[in-house]
Structure formats: structure tokens, C-alpha cells
Amino acid sequence: MARTWPPLLLVSLLLALPLGAIAEEHDAESSGQRWLSELRGGVLAHDVGFLWSNFSEEEGIAFSAEAIWSRAGLEVLWGTLRPNLGVTINDRGDTSKLYGGMVLEYRSSFGLFVDLGFGGAIHDGKLDTRDPDRKELGSRVLFRTGFDLGYEITPHHRLMLSFDHISNAGLASPNQGLDTLGVRYGYRF
């Protein structure tokens, strides 16, 4: 796992450059736009075995894209709550997902931020299988939790360590869950 981090960071940064350029062009053209808060993209290790799910069966990396709406957001519990919609796509044909929900962001005055995400996900993985290389997720619709720890390089550019977990929370059987962990770039409007 330790040898995969430098390539993941490099690929994430290479993916982020075009995303930032597109976002800057869009921001310049529509300075009055207030509905989109941030676009994020990155590369995540797929089905990380040492976190919440506690074991790994699937392989590859996941490419991540996410949109966060509402620049103003809603002030809740000393943070800002905003809706989000995202996707992670596995490069080997294992479980990919579409997710949505809310992100609660806490920002510091010196550039650090923490995001807590919660909501639901729809995936294309296995529900129940004997394949030892696939997770058994038990339900097509799952709960999703996410966590981002990042640094705001400038008011528009951000880098973050991202984690997310999907599972059915024991409401269906089996419930193996799936974790992703990696780096992402965010462009704030």
C-alpha cells in the first residue's frame, strides 16, 4: 500500500489541473452564479482493508468526481451544511457507486478544513456472491459516510485526504461494506 501513494497523488494532481482550468473558465464567465459551491476530483484506493470494513477483497483504484451545491449553505453545529452528488468508478470493473447527501464542513482561519459527509449510495457491485474477489454488499441502496481532511491552498484551490464507507448498516445480509481512501483536489467557486 505504501508504494501506491506517490502514483495516486501524481495522478490526482494531473486530473485536478484540467478540472481547475474548467472551473476557473466557468467562474469567469458566470460570476453571478451562486448554486455551485465546489467541484472535486481525485484518485482513491479501492476497498481498503484496514479501515471500517476491516478486510479487502476487491482490487484497483477508484476515480472520484463530486459536486457540492449552495455557496451560502446552512449554518449548523458550528459548520456549514451543503448538498452533494458524486460518483466513484473502479478501474477494474469492481464496485462503482453514485452517491448523494449532505456535507458538513468545518473551516479554520488558517486553511485547514474537515468535511463530514452522510447520505446514500447506489452501486453496481455484488449483493450476495461466492466470488472471493468481490464484496457482498447485501442491498443495492446503501448508506454512505465520508470524511475529508484538507488544506485550502488559495481561496479557490484545495487538496484533501478523503475516506468514504458504504454499507447497509446491518439492515440486509450480507453486510461486508466497502471503504475507499485517497487524495482529491477541490475547486471552490
Secondary structure, DSSP 8 states (H G I E B T S, - for coil): -GGGHHHHHHHHHHHHHHHHHHHHHHHHHTTT--SEEEEEEEEEEES-TTSTT------SEEEEEEEEE-SS-EEETTEEEEEEEEEEEETTSS--EEEEEEEEEEE-TTSEEEEEEEEEEEE-SBSS---TTS-B-S-SEEEEEEEEEEEESSSSEEEEEEEEEEE-TTSSS----EEEEEEEEEEE-
